[in-house]
């Protein structure tokens, strides 16, 4: 006997549902703009975490560090509103 396939939502229906999406209460303030950025050195597997108000502020702090070989670094962002 063949198993029933789980019906997936059509793409348009899923997008329509996003328009009415309400953020789940997670304890974060809506007006909080401070985010955590991680500078990751892929050559040495070094992780440096900083707090910054926005991407430009994070890049300013990255530039202040004066790292050698910028191509060895990746920048990641932990948003203030994300599931725990």
N, CA, C and O atoms as CSV, one atom per row, in Angstrom:
chain,resi,resn,atom,element,x,y,z
A,1,UNK,N,N,0.844,-1.179,0.000
A,1,UNK,CA,C,0.000,0.000,0.000
A,1,UNK,C,C,0.893,1.247,0.000
A,1,UNK,O,O,1.829,1.333,0.795
A,2,UNK,N,N,0.621,2.181,-0.855
A,2,UNK,CA,C,1.409,3.403,-0.981
A,2,UNK,C,C,1.077,4.371,0.145
A,2,UNK,O,O,-0.070,4.491,0.576
A,3,UNK,N,N,2.126,5.062,0.609
A,3,UNK,CA,C,1.919,6.070,1.658
A,3,UNK,C,C,1.333,7.324,1.041
A,3,UNK,O,O,1.617,7.668,-0.106
A,4,UNK,N,N,0.508,7.998,1.828
A,4,UNK,CA,C,-0.051,9.268,1.364
A,4,UNK,C,C,1.005,10.350,1.492
A,4,UNK,O,O,1.717,10.425,2.494
A,5,UNK,N,N,1.097,11.172,0.484
A,5,UNK,CA,C,2.011,12.300,0.545
A,5,UNK,C,C,1.376,13.428,1.329
A,5,UNK,O,O,0.185,13.708,1.198
A,6,UNK,N,N,2.192,14.068,2.146
A,6,UNK,CA,C,1.711,15.221,2.895
A,6,UNK,C,C,1.515,16.376,1.924
A,6,UNK,O,O,2.408,16.698,1.141
A,7,UNK,N,N,0.348,16.992,1.980
A,7,UNK,CA,C,0.056,18.102,1.073
A,7,UNK,C,C,0.824,19.344,1.507
A,7,UNK,O,O,0.695,19.795,2.645
A,8,UNK,N,N,1.617,19.891,0.602
A,8,UNK,CA,C,2.348,21.123,0.876
A,8,UNK,C,C,1.506,22.309,0.447
A,8,UNK,O,O,0.735,22.231,-0.510
A,9,UNK,N,N,1.664,23.403,1.167
A,9,UNK,CA,C,0.968,24.627,0.775
A,9,UNK,C,C,1.529,25.129,-0.540
A,9,UNK,O,O,2.728,25.027,-0.799
A,10,UNK,N,N,0.683,25.651,-1.337
A,10,UNK,CA,C,1.144,26.286,-2.564
A,10,UNK,C,C,1.960,27.516,-2.190
A,10,UNK,O,O,1.717,28.140,-1.157
A,11,UNK,N,N,2.917,27.858,-3.022
A,11,UNK,CA,C,3.812,28.982,-2.747
A,11,UNK,C,C,3.043,30.276,-2.487
A,11,UNK,O,O,3.328,30.976,-1.515
A,12,UNK,N,N,2.090,30.597,-3.328
A,12,UNK,CA,C,1.339,31.843,-3.177
A,12,UNK,C,C,0.582,31.876,-1.853
A,12,UNK,O,O,0.506,32.920,-1.204
A,13,UNK,N,N,0.023,30.735,-1.450
A,13,UNK,CA,C,-0.717,30.679,-0.187
A,13,UNK,C,C,0.222,30.925,0.992
A,13,UNK,O,O,-0.139,31.629,1.935
A,14,UNK,N,N,1.422,30.350,0.945
A,14,UNK,CA,C,2.396,30.552,2.020
A,14,UNK,C,C,2.826,32.014,2.100
A,14,UNK,O,O,2.987,32.553,3.195
A,15,UNK,N,N,3.012,32.651,0.962
A,15,UNK,CA,C,3.394,34.068,0.940
A,15,UNK,C,C,2.262,34.932,1.481
A,15,UNK,O,O,2.511,35.876,2.232
A,16,UNK,N,N,1.029,34.625,1.110
A,16,UNK,CA,C,-0.115,35.380,1.629
A,16,UNK,C,C,-0.190,35.297,3.141
A,16,UNK,O,O,-0.536,36.276,3.802
A,17,UNK,N,N,0.130,34.133,3.694
A,17,UNK,CA,C,0.100,33.975,5.139
A,17,UNK,C,C,1.168,34.822,5.826
A,17,UNK,O,O,0.976,35.240,6.968
A,18,UNK,N,N,2.282,35.080,5.157
A,18,UNK,CA,C,3.339,35.904,5.749
A,18,UNK,C,C,2.893,37.348,5.941
A,18,UNK,O,O,3.359,38.029,6.855
A,19,UNK,N,N,1.999,37.813,5.086
A,19,UNK,CA,C,1.533,39.192,5.203
A,19,UNK,C,C,0.801,39.420,6.519
A,19,UNK,O,O,0.813,40.534,7.043
A,20,UNK,N,N,0.166,38.390,7.059
A,20,UNK,CA,C,-0.577,38.503,8.312
A,20,UNK,C,C,0.188,37.913,9.487
A,20,UNK,O,O,-0.381,37.707,10.559
A,21,UNK,N,N,1.469,37.641,9.295
A,21,UNK,CA,C,2.284,37.016,10.342
A,21,UNK,C,C,2.506,37.988,11.492
A,21,UNK,O,O,2.853,39.150,11.281
A,22,UNK,N,N,2.302,37.500,12.703
A,22,UNK,CA,C,2.597,38.293,13.895
A,22,UNK,C,C,3.781,37.660,14.602
A,22,UNK,O,O,3.844,36.442,14.764
A,23,UNK,N,N,4.724,38.505,15.023
A,23,UNK,CA,C,5.931,38.039,15.689
A,23,UNK,C,C,5.573,37.382,17.013
A,23,UNK,O,O,4.824,37.942,17.813
A,24,UNK,N,N,6.117,36.188,17.237
A,24,UNK,CA,C,5.890,35.477,18.493
A,24,UNK,C,C,6.602,36.220,19.614
A,24,UNK,O,O,7.736,36.667,19.443
A,25,UNK,N,N,5.942,36.354,20.760
A,25,UNK,CA,C,6.536,37.066,21.885
A,25,UNK,C,C,7.758,36.297,22.372
A,25,UNK,O,O,7.646,35.145,22.790
A,26,UNK,N,N,8.922,36.933,22.317
A,26,UNK,CA,C,10.151,36.259,22.718
A,26,UNK,C,C,10.942,37.069,23.738
A,26,UNK,O,O,12.052,36.685,24.109
A,27,UNK,N,N,10.380,38.182,24.192
A,27,UNK,CA,C,11.055,38.985,25.204
A,27,UNK,C,C,11.957,40.068,24.648
A,27,UNK,O,O,12.556,40.814,25.422
A,28,UNK,N,N,12.075,40.181,23.328
A,28,UNK,CA,C,12.899,41.225,22.730
A,28,UNK,C,C,12.067,42.481,22.522
A,28,UNK,O,O,10.890,42.411,22.167
A,29,UNK,N,N,12.681,43.602,22.743
A,29,UNK,CA,C,12.026,44.880,22.529
A,29,UNK,C,C,11.981,45.189,21.038
A,29,UNK,O,O,12.975,44.999,20.337
A,30,UNK,N,N,10.849,45.657,20.550
A,30,UNK,CA,C,10.708,45.985,19.125
A,30,UNK,C,C,11.647,47.105,18.702
A,30,UNK,O,O,12.114,47.122,17.563
A,31,UNK,N,N,11.930,48.044,19.607
A,31,UNK,CA,C,12.754,49.186,19.227
A,31,UNK,C,C,14.240,48.954,19.493
A,31,UNK,O,O,15.049,49.860,19.296
A,32,UNK,N,N,14.604,47.768,19.931
A,32,UNK,CA,C,16.008,47.472,20.192
A,32,UNK,C,C,16.744,47.327,18.868
A,32,UNK,O,O,16.400,46.471,18.053
A,33,UNK,N,N,17.758,48.166,18.652
A,33,UNK,CA,C,18.476,48.127,17.382
A,33,UNK,C,C,19.847,47.501,17.512
A,33,UNK,O,O,20.497,47.238,16.501
A,34,UNK,N,N,20.309,47.252,18.740
A,34,UNK,CA,C,21.638,46.689,18.935
A,34,UNK,C,C,21.633,45.218,18.548
A,34,UNK,O,O,20.791,44.452,19.018
A,35,UNK,N,N,22.561,44.825,17.700
A,35,UNK,CA,C,22.686,43.453,17.249
A,35,UNK,C,C,24.101,42.955,17.508
A,35,UNK,O,O,25.023,43.747,17.702
A,36,UNK,N,N,24.261,41.647,17.511
A,36,UNK,CA,C,25.569,41.035,17.698
A,36,UNK,C,C,26.104,40.621,16.326
A,36,UNK,O,O,25.432,39.918,15.572
A,37,UNK,N,N,27.300,41.061,16.023
A,37,UNK,CA,C,27.981,40.682,14.791
A,37,UNK,C,C,29.152,39.779,15.159
A,37,UNK,O,O,29.823,39.997,16.167
A,38,UNK,N,N,29.386,38.779,14.343
A,38,UNK,CA,C,30.517,37.890,14.564
A,38,UNK,C,C,31.471,38.027,13.385
A,38,UNK,O,O,31.093,37.833,12.230
A,39,UNK,N,N,32.705,38.362,13.702
A,39,UNK,CA,C,33.757,38.377,12.700
A,39,UNK,C,C,34.436,37.009,12.778
A,39,UNK,O,O,34.961,36.635,13.827
A,40,UNK,N,N,34.426,36.275,11.683
A,40,UNK,CA,C,34.974,34.920,11.662
A,40,UNK,C,C,36.170,34.870,10.737
A,40,UNK,O,O,36.053,35.123,9.538
A,41,UNK,N,N,37.316,34.542,11.298
A,41,UNK,CA,C,38.508,34.346,10.487
A,41,UNK,C,C,38.505,32.897,10.019
A,41,UNK,O,O,38.692,31.981,10.820
A,42,UNK,N,N,38.292,32.689,8.714
A,42,UNK,CA,C,38.148,31.349,8.178
A,42,UNK,C,C,39.492,30.606,8.108
A,42,UNK,O,O,39.512,29.376,8.045
A,43,UNK,N,N,40.593,31.330,8.118
A,43,UNK,CA,C,41.909,30.696,8.052
A,43,UNK,C,C,42.293,30.065,9.393
A,43,UNK,O,O,42.823,28.954,9.434
A,44,UNK,N,N,42.022,30.779,10.487
A,44,UNK,CA,C,42.430,30.323,11.823
A,44,UNK,C,C,41.242,29.901,12.691
A,44,UNK,O,O,41.424,29.552,13.857
A,45,UNK,N,N,40.037,29.930,12.139
A,45,UNK,CA,C,38.809,29.585,12.859
A,45,UNK,C,C,38.682,30.387,14.160
A,45,UNK,O,O,38.396,29.839,15.224
A,46,UNK,N,N,38.898,31.681,14.041
A,46,UNK,CA,C,38.793,32.610,15.161
A,46,UNK,C,C,37.469,33.345,15.056
A,46,UNK,O,O,37.098,33.805,13.976
A,47,UNK,N,N,36.744,33.464,16.180
A,47,UNK,CA,C,35.454,34.151,16.199
A,47,UNK,C,C,35.533,35.341,17.155
A,47,UNK,O,O,35.892,35.187,18.322
A,48,UNK,N,N,35.200,36.504,16.660
A,48,UNK,CA,C,35.196,37.718,17.464
A,48,UNK,C,C,33.782,38.296,17.431
A,48,UNK,O,O,33.258,38.594,16.358
A,49,UNK,N,N,33.167,38.455,18.599
A,49,UNK,CA,C,31.797,38.967,18.686
A,49,UNK,C,C,31.826,40.430,19.109
A,49,UNK,O,O,32.568,40.812,20.014
A,50,UNK,N,N,31.003,41.246,18.439
A,50,UNK,CA,C,30.894,42.663,18.797
A,50,UNK,C,C,29.421,43.065,18.795
A,50,UNK,O,O,28.594,42.423,18.148
A,51,UNK,N,N,29.109,44.115,19.514
A,51,UNK,CA,C,27.774,44.710,19.483
A,51,UNK,C,C,27.833,45.945,18.602
A,51,UNK,O,O,28.773,46.736,18.684
A,52,UNK,N,N,26.826,46.102,17.761
A,52,UNK,CA,C,26.755,47.269,16.887
A,52,UNK,C,C,25.297,47.608,16.621
A,52,UNK,O,O,24.432,46.732,16.624
A,53,UNK,N,N,25.038,48.872,16.394
A,53,UNK,CA,C,23.674,49.325,16.136
A,53,UNK,C,C,23.207,48.988,14.731
A,53,UNK,O,O,22.013,48.793,14.501
A,54,UNK,N,N,24.141,48.919,13.789
A,54,UNK,CA,C,23.780,48.624,12.400
A,54,UNK,C,C,25.026,48.132,11.666
A,54,UNK,O,O,26.117,48.067,12.232
A,55,UNK,N,N,24.835,47.789,10.398
A,55,UNK,CA,C,25.933,47.237,9.608
A,55,UNK,C,C,27.088,48.241,9.470
A,55,UNK,O,O,28.256,47.864,9.572
A,56,UNK,N,N,26.765,49.494,9.242
A,56,UNK,CA,C,27.811,50.508,9.081
A,56,UNK,C,C,28.649,50.632,10.346
A,56,UNK,O,O,29.870,50.770,10.276
A,57,UNK,N,N,27.985,50.582,11.514
A,57,UNK,CA,C,28.689,50.651,12.790
A,57,UNK,C,C,29.575,49.413,12.980
A,57,UNK,O,O,30.693,49.524,13.484
A,58,UNK,N,N,29.088,48.252,12.582
A,58,UNK,CA,C,29.878,47.024,12.672
A,58,UNK,C,C,31.109,47.108,11.776
A,58,UNK,O,O,32.204,46.714,12.177
A,59,UNK,N,N,30.925,47.624,10.561
A,59,UNK,CA,C,32.053,47.741,9.641
A,59,UNK,C,C,33.079,48.757,10.141
A,59,UNK,O,O,34.278,48.582,9.926
A,60,UNK,N,N,32.617,49.809,10.802
A,60,UNK,CA,C,33.537,50.781,11.380
A,60,UNK,C,C,34.404,50.088,12.439
A,60,UNK,O,O,35.615,50.302,12.488
A,61,UNK,N,N,33.785,49.267,13.277
A,61,UNK,CA,C,34.529,48.547,14.314
A,61,UNK,C,C,35.473,47.526,13.697
A,61,UNK,O,O,36.580,47.324,14.195
A,62,UNK,N,N,35.043,46.882,12.616
A,62,UNK,CA,C,35.917,45.944,11.907
A,62,UNK,C,C,37.147,46.675,11.385
A,62,UNK,O,O,38.269,46.190,11.531
A,63,UNK,N,N,36.940,47.839,10.779
A,63,UNK,CA,C,38.055,48.628,10.242
A,63,UNK,C,C,39.004,49.086,11.343
A,63,UNK,O,O,40.214,49.162,11.130
A,64,UNK,N,N,38.455,49.394,12.531
A,64,UNK,CA,C,39.302,49.822,13.654
A,64,UNK,C,C,40.236,48.706,14.107
A,64,UNK,O,O,41.314,48.980,14.635
A,65,UNK,N,N,39.840,47.461,13.909
A,65,UNK,CA,C,40.686,46.323,14.288
A,65,UNK,C,C,41.896,46.184,13.379
A,65,UNK,O,O,42.893,45.570,13.758
A,66,UNK,N,N,41.814,46.754,12.176
A,66,UNK,CA,C,42.928,46.755,11.224
A,66,UNK,C,C,43.455,45.334,10.968
A,66,UNK,O,O,44.661,45.095,11.025
A,67,UNK,N,N,42.555,44.410,10.689
A,67,UNK,CA,C,42.932,43.026,10.423
A,67,UNK,C,C,43.736,42.931,9.129
A,67,UNK,O,O,43.494,43.667,8.172
A,68,UNK,N,N,44.689,42.015,9.121
A,68,UNK,CA,C,45.471,41.722,7.917
A,68,UNK,C,C,44.684,40.714,7.080
A,68,UNK,O,O,43.982,39.865,7.629
A,69,UNK,N,N,44.796,40.803,5.787
A,69,UNK,CA,C,44.119,39.890,4.861
A,69,UNK,C,C,42.608,39.849,5.098
A,69,UNK,O,O,42.072,38.860,5.599
A,70,UNK,N,N,41.947,40.918,4.737
A,70,UNK,CA,C,40.494,41.011,4.910
A,70,UNK,C,C,39.746,39.870,4.228
A,70,UNK,O,O,38.637,39.524,4.637
A,71,UNK,N,N,40.342,39.283,3.192
A,71,UNK,CA,C,39.665,38.199,2.476
A,71,UNK,C,C,39.497,36.954,3.345
A,71,UNK,O,O,38.711,36.070,3.004
A,72,UNK,N,N,40.228,36.870,4.475
A,72,UNK,CA,C,40.121,35.725,5.383
A,72,UNK,C,C,38.997,35.892,6.406
A,72,UNK,O,O,38.801,35.024,7.257
A,73,UNK,N,N,38.272,36.981,6.330
A,73,UNK,CA,C,37.230,37.261,7.320
A,73,UNK,C,C,35.840,37.232,6.687
A,73,UNK,O,O,35.636,37.685,5.561
A,74,UNK,N,N,34.891,36.683,7.450
A,74,UNK,CA,C,33.474,36.729,7.088
A,74,UNK,C,C,32.742,37.381,8.248
A,74,UNK,O,O,33.157,37.267,9.402
A,75,UNK,N,N,31.659,38.059,7.937
A,75,UNK,CA,C,30.888,38.748,8.971
A,75,UNK,C,C,29.493,38.146,9.022
A,75,UNK,O,O,28.816,38.036,8.000
A,76,UNK,N,N,29.071,37.759,10.215
A,76,UNK,CA,C,27.757,37.180,10.439
A,76,UNK,C,C,26.973,38.064,11.403
A,76,UNK,O,O,27.554,38.785,12.214
A,77,UNK,N,N,25.667,37.999,11.305
A,77,UNK,CA,C,24.789,38.832,12.130
A,77,UNK,C,C,23.819,37.964,12.908
A,77,UNK,O,O,23.172,37.083,12.341
A,78,UNK,N,N,23.717,38.217,14.227
A,78,UNK,CA,C,22.659,37.625,15.044
A,78,UNK,C,C,21.635,38.721,15.245
A,78,UNK,O,O,21.911,39.720,15.910
A,79,UNK,N,N,20.462,38.544,14.678
A,79,UNK,CA,C,19.408,39.549,14.767
A,79,UNK,C,C,18.802,39.555,16.170
A,79,UNK,O,O,18.815,38.542,16.870
A,80,UNK,N,N,18.280,40.691,16.561
A,80,UNK,CA,C,17.622,40.795,17.857
A,80,UNK,C,C,16.363,39.964,17.946
A,80,UNK,O,O,16.005,39.514,19.034
A,81,UNK,N,N,15.686,39.749,16.847
A,81,UNK,CA,C,14.455,38.967,16.817
A,81,UNK,C,C,14.684,37.678,16.043
A,81,UNK,O,O,14.586,37.649,14.816
A,82,UNK,N,N,14.989,36.620,16.773
A,82,UNK,CA,C,15.170,35.327,16.140
A,82,UNK,C,C,14.802,34.258,17.159
A,82,UNK,O,O,14.861,34.502,18.364
A,83,UNK,N,N,14.430,33.098,16.693
A,83,UNK,CA,C,14.066,32.038,17.635
A,83,UNK,C,C,15.254,31.624,18.483
A,83,UNK,O,O,16.393,31.627,18.016
A,84,UNK,N,N,14.991,31.274,19.710
A,84,UNK,CA,C,16.074,30.868,20.617
A,84,UNK,C,C,16.431,29.419,20.424
A,84,UNK,O,O,17.321,28.907,21.102
